[in-house]
Amino acid sequence: MEAQNNHNEPDLNALAELWVMHKEVENGARDARIDVEQRLMPFLETKEEGSKTVNTKHRKITVKTGFTRTLDGTALNKIRKNLTEEMLPLTVKEVLDEKRLRHYQLNEPDFYREFSRAFTTKPSKPNFKIVPLEQK
């Protein structure tokens, strides 16, 4: 279904093309920034993990380096019996199960109303994806 344009409404085709143009500019700017960051790295002192700052004539440059670590639950269970709880560098983090929460919201409004006092809800930023239509 193609959107119809009334006289006082913006042209959706034009807005979609404008969005695509700005997205391409954004992606190009991001790629250019990452290229400059890579060119800076050989000239900056860094830590293996942490932040390091250097001052230039007009700028302060801070580089934070580190690692992304993921926990392998199967491997943890194999070694857990050899470790005391005090030795484990782990904390438990409670997170909302969005799927179950939506179920309660739609199917058990009394429970949802009571439970909703324990969290805040804010609208998220809309996420757009605009792609060309398949040509036939």
Backbone as numpy.savetxt, mean C-alpha at the origin, in Angstrom:
# Nx Ny Nz CAx CAy CAz Cx Cy Cz
-22.40 -0.64 -21.92 -23.25 0.53 -21.92 -22.36 1.76 -21.92
-22.48 2.60 -22.91 -21.68 3.81 -23.00 -22.38 4.93 -22.25
-21.59 5.71 -21.49 -22.15 6.81 -20.72 -22.66 7.90 -21.65
-23.82 8.43 -21.33 -24.39 9.53 -22.09 -23.94 10.85 -21.48
-23.82 11.86 -22.32 -23.36 13.16 -21.86 -24.49 14.17 -21.93
-24.88 14.70 -20.79 -25.81 15.82 -20.77 -25.00 17.10 -20.92
-25.67 18.19 -21.22 -24.97 19.44 -21.51 -24.17 19.97 -20.33
-24.60 19.71 -19.10 -23.89 20.27 -17.96 -22.99 19.24 -17.26
-22.81 18.06 -17.86 -21.97 17.04 -17.27 -20.68 16.91 -18.07
-19.60 16.55 -17.40 -18.33 16.40 -18.14 -18.40 15.19 -19.06
-17.60 15.23 -20.09 -17.50 14.14 -21.05 -16.64 13.04 -20.42
-17.25 11.88 -20.14 -16.52 10.80 -19.49 -15.36 10.29 -20.34
-15.53 10.29 -21.67 -14.44 9.87 -22.54 -13.24 10.79 -22.38
-13.49 12.08 -22.35 -12.40 13.06 -22.20 -11.74 12.93 -20.83
-12.56 12.75 -19.79 -11.99 12.59 -18.44 -11.17 11.31 -18.34
-11.63 10.23 -18.96 -10.88 8.98 -18.94 -9.54 9.15 -19.67
-9.54 9.82 -20.80 -8.29 10.07 -21.53 -7.35 10.95 -20.71
-7.90 11.96 -20.04 -7.09 12.83 -19.18 -6.47 12.02 -18.05
-7.25 11.11 -17.46 -6.75 10.25 -16.39 -5.58 9.39 -16.89
-5.77 8.78 -18.07 -4.71 7.93 -18.64 -3.45 8.76 -18.89
-3.61 9.95 -19.41 -2.46 10.82 -19.67 -1.72 11.13 -18.36
-2.44 11.50 -17.32 -1.81 11.83 -16.05 -1.18 10.59 -15.39
-1.80 9.44 -15.56 -1.24 8.21 -15.01 0.09 7.89 -15.69
0.16 8.09 -17.00 1.42 7.85 -17.71 2.50 8.82 -17.26
2.13 10.09 -17.03 3.09 11.09 -16.53 3.57 10.68 -15.13
2.62 10.26 -14.29 2.95 9.81 -12.93 3.92 8.63 -12.95
3.64 7.64 -13.79 4.52 6.47 -13.89 5.90 6.86 -14.40
5.95 7.77 -15.37 7.24 8.24 -15.88 8.03 8.98 -14.82
7.34 9.81 -14.04 8.00 10.55 -12.96 8.52 9.59 -11.89
7.72 8.57 -11.56 8.17 7.59 -10.56 9.41 6.86 -11.07
9.39 6.42 -12.33 10.54 5.71 -12.89 11.79 6.60 -12.91
11.61 7.89 -13.25 12.73 8.83 -13.27 13.28 9.04 -11.85
12.40 9.14 -10.86 12.84 9.32 -9.47 13.64 8.11 -9.01
13.16 6.90 -9.33 13.86 5.68 -8.92 15.22 5.60 -9.60
15.31 6.04 -10.85 16.59 6.07 -11.55 17.58 6.99 -10.84
17.12 8.18 -10.44 17.99 9.12 -9.73 18.42 8.54 -8.38
17.50 7.87 -7.68 17.84 7.24 -6.40 18.95 6.21 -6.59
18.85 5.42 -7.65 19.88 4.41 -7.93 21.22 5.07 -8.26
21.17 6.20 -8.93 22.40 6.92 -9.27 23.02 7.58 -8.04
22.19 7.93 -7.04 22.70 8.52 -5.80 23.40 7.50 -4.91
22.90 6.26 -4.90 23.35 5.26 -3.94 24.87 5.08 -3.85
25.61 5.02 -4.97 27.06 4.81 -4.84 27.78 5.94 -4.12
27.16 7.10 -4.02 27.82 8.26 -3.43 27.39 8.54 -1.99
26.53 7.69 -1.46 26.02 7.88 -0.11 26.48 6.76 0.80
26.86 7.14 2.02 27.18 6.13 3.02 25.86 5.61 3.56
25.73 4.30 3.63 24.49 3.71 4.14 24.82 2.68 5.21
23.82 2.38 5.99 23.92 1.29 6.96 23.29 0.06 6.32
23.66 -1.12 6.84 23.02 -2.32 6.34 21.52 -2.28 6.64
21.20 -1.73 7.81 19.81 -1.62 8.22 19.69 -0.39 9.10
18.91 0.58 8.64 18.72 1.81 9.41 18.85 3.03 8.52
18.91 4.21 9.14 18.97 5.47 8.40 20.34 6.11 8.51
20.72 6.78 7.45 21.96 7.54 7.41 21.67 8.83 6.66
22.19 9.95 7.17 21.91 11.26 6.59 23.20 11.93 6.17
23.15 12.61 5.03 24.27 13.42 4.56 23.71 14.77 4.14
24.47 15.82 4.40 24.06 17.17 4.00 24.81 17.59 2.76
24.10 18.19 1.82 24.72 18.81 0.66 24.66 20.31 0.88
25.01 21.07 -0.11 25.00 22.53 0.02 23.59 23.05 0.30
22.57 22.43 -0.30 21.20 22.93 -0.16 20.20 21.91 0.37
20.61 20.67 0.53 19.65 19.63 0.90 20.22 18.71 1.97
19.31 18.09 2.68 19.66 17.01 3.59 19.09 15.73 2.98
19.93 14.75 2.74 19.52 13.49 2.13 19.58 12.39 3.18
18.45 11.76 3.42 18.39 10.64 4.36 18.01 9.39 3.59
18.79 8.35 3.77 18.52 7.07 3.11 18.27 6.04 4.20
17.13 5.38 4.09 16.80 4.31 5.03 16.87 3.00 4.27
17.68 2.09 4.75 17.82 0.79 4.13 17.39 -0.29 5.13
17.08 -1.43 4.63 16.64 -2.50 5.51 16.29 -3.75 4.73
15.54 -4.59 5.37 15.14 -5.86 4.79 13.65 -6.05 4.99
13.05 -6.80 4.12 11.67 -7.24 4.30 11.75 -8.69 4.77
11.15 -8.95 5.90 11.19 -10.30 6.46 9.78 -10.87 6.52
9.66 -12.13 6.16 8.38 -12.81 6.27 8.57 -14.06 7.12
7.56 -14.39 7.84 7.62 -15.53 8.75 7.08 -16.77 8.06
7.83 -17.85 8.13 7.41 -19.15 7.60 6.85 -19.94 8.77
5.54 -20.05 8.85 4.88 -20.71 9.96 5.27 -22.17 10.12
5.46 -22.87 9.01 5.84 -24.28 9.07 7.22 -24.44 9.69
8.16 -23.62 9.24 9.52 -23.68 9.79 9.52 -23.26 11.26
8.73 -22.26 11.60 8.64 -21.81 12.99 8.15 -22.95 13.88
7.12 -23.65 13.44 6.60 -24.75 14.25 7.64 -25.84 14.47
8.53 -26.06 13.51 9.56 -27.08 13.65 10.61 -26.70 14.70
10.91 -25.41 14.82 11.95 -25.00 15.78 11.39 -24.47 17.09
10.11 -24.20 17.12 9.49 -23.58 18.30 9.71 -24.40 19.58
9.68 -25.71 19.48 9.83 -26.56 20.66 11.22 -26.41 21.30
12.20 -25.92 20.53 13.55 -25.73 21.06 13.76 -24.35 21.66
12.74 -23.50 21.61 12.88 -22.11 22.08 11.89 -21.83 23.20
12.29 -20.97 24.11 11.34 -20.52 25.12 10.53 -19.36 24.54
9.38 -19.09 25.10 8.54 -17.98 24.62 9.28 -16.66 24.71
10.14 -16.50 25.75 10.89 -15.25 25.91 11.90 -15.05 24.78
12.37 -16.16 24.20 13.36 -16.07 23.12 12.73 -15.67 21.79
11.46 -15.94 21.60 10.82 -15.70 20.31 10.63 -14.20 20.07
11.20 -13.68 18.98 11.00 -12.26 18.66 9.68 -12.05 17.92
8.59 -12.41 18.57 7.28 -12.35 17.95 6.30 -11.61 18.84
5.39 -10.90 18.23 4.26 -10.32 18.95 3.00 -10.71 18.18
1.92 -10.81 18.90 0.65 -11.13 18.27 -0.04 -9.83 17.94
-0.51 -9.73 16.72 -1.20 -8.53 16.27 -2.60 -8.92 15.85
-3.59 -8.30 16.49 -4.96 -8.58 16.12 -5.36 -7.67 14.97
-5.90 -8.27 13.92 -6.35 -7.52 12.75 -7.79 -7.90 12.46
-8.51 -6.98 11.89 -9.90 -7.25 11.52 -9.96 -8.22 10.35
-10.83 -9.16 10.45 -11.13 -10.07 9.34 -12.26 -9.41 8.57
-11.92 -8.70 7.49 -12.89 -7.89 6.76 -14.05 -8.72 6.22
-13.76 -9.92 5.76 -14.82 -10.77 5.19 -15.84 -11.14 6.27
-15.37 -11.56 7.42 -16.29 -11.90 8.52 -17.01 -10.67 9.04
-16.31 -9.55 9.10 -16.93 -8.31 9.56 -18.10 -7.92 8.66
-17.88 -8.00 7.34 -18.96 -7.68 6.39 -20.12 -8.65 6.55
-19.84 -9.92 6.83 -20.90 -10.90 7.07 -21.75 -10.45 8.26
-21.10 -10.08 9.36 -21.84 -9.63 10.54 -22.63 -8.36 10.24
-22.02 -7.46 9.50 -22.71 -6.21 9.16 -23.98 -6.48 8.38
-23.93 -7.41 7.45 -25.07 -7.70 6.59 -26.08 -8.67 7.21
-25.61 -9.58 8.05 -26.47 -10.67 8.54 -26.77 -10.65 10.03
-25.94 -9.98 10.81 -26.14 -9.94 12.26 -25.95 -8.51 12.75
-26.89 -7.63 12.42 -26.71 -6.21 12.71 -26.58 -5.89 14.21
-27.23 -6.65 15.08 -27.11 -6.37 16.52 -25.68 -6.61 17.00
-25.12 -7.76 16.61 -23.73 -8.05 16.98 -22.79 -7.01 16.36
-23.01 -6.70 15.09 -22.15 -5.73 14.41 -22.20 -4.38 15.12
-23.37 -3.93 15.48 -23.52 -2.64 16.15 -22.71 -2.63 17.46
-22.79 -3.71 18.23 -22.04 -3.80 19.48 -20.53 -3.85 19.21
-20.13 -4.69 18.26 -18.70 -4.85 17.96 -18.11 -3.60 17.32
-18.92 -2.85 16.61 -18.41 -1.68 15.89 -17.89 -0.59 16.83
-18.19 -0.70 18.10 -17.64 0.26 19.06 -16.14 0.06 19.23
-15.62 -1.08 18.78 -14.21 -1.41 18.97 -13.32 -1.02 17.78
-13.87 -0.42 16.75 -13.04 -0.02 15.61 -13.62 1.25 14.99
-12.80 1.92 14.21 -13.24 3.11 13.49 -13.29 2.77 12.00
-14.17 3.46 11.31 -14.33 3.25 9.88 -14.17 4.59 9.18
-13.31 4.62 8.18 -13.11 5.81 7.35 -13.18 5.38 5.89
-13.74 6.22 5.03 -13.77 5.85 3.61 -12.35 5.77 3.05
-12.12 4.76 2.23 -10.81 4.64 1.59 -10.79 5.45 0.30
-9.58 5.71 -0.17 -9.42 6.44 -1.42 -9.92 5.56 -2.56
-10.71 6.10 -3.48 -11.16 5.30 -4.63 -9.95 4.83 -5.44
-10.03 3.64 -5.96 -8.96 3.07 -6.77 -9.48 2.92 -8.20
-8.85 3.59 -9.13 -9.29 3.57 -10.53 -8.42 2.65 -11.36
-9.01 2.05 -12.34 -8.29 1.31 -13.38 -9.02 1.61 -14.66
-8.34 2.23 -15.59 -8.93 2.57 -16.88 -8.08 1.95 -17.97
-8.69 1.09 -18.76 -7.96 0.37 -19.82 -8.75 0.51 -21.11
-8.08 0.36 -22.23 -8.79 0.43 -23.51 -9.80 -0.71 -23.65
-10.91 -0.45 -24.34 -11.85 -1.50 -24.65 -11.22 -2.44 -25.67
-11.58 -3.70 -25.61 -11.12 -4.68 -26.59 -11.68 -4.28 -27.95
-10.83 -4.21 -28.95 -11.30 -3.89 -30.32 -11.80 -5.16 -30.98
-12.95 -5.05 -31.66 -13.51 -6.22 -32.35 -13.35 -6.09 -33.83
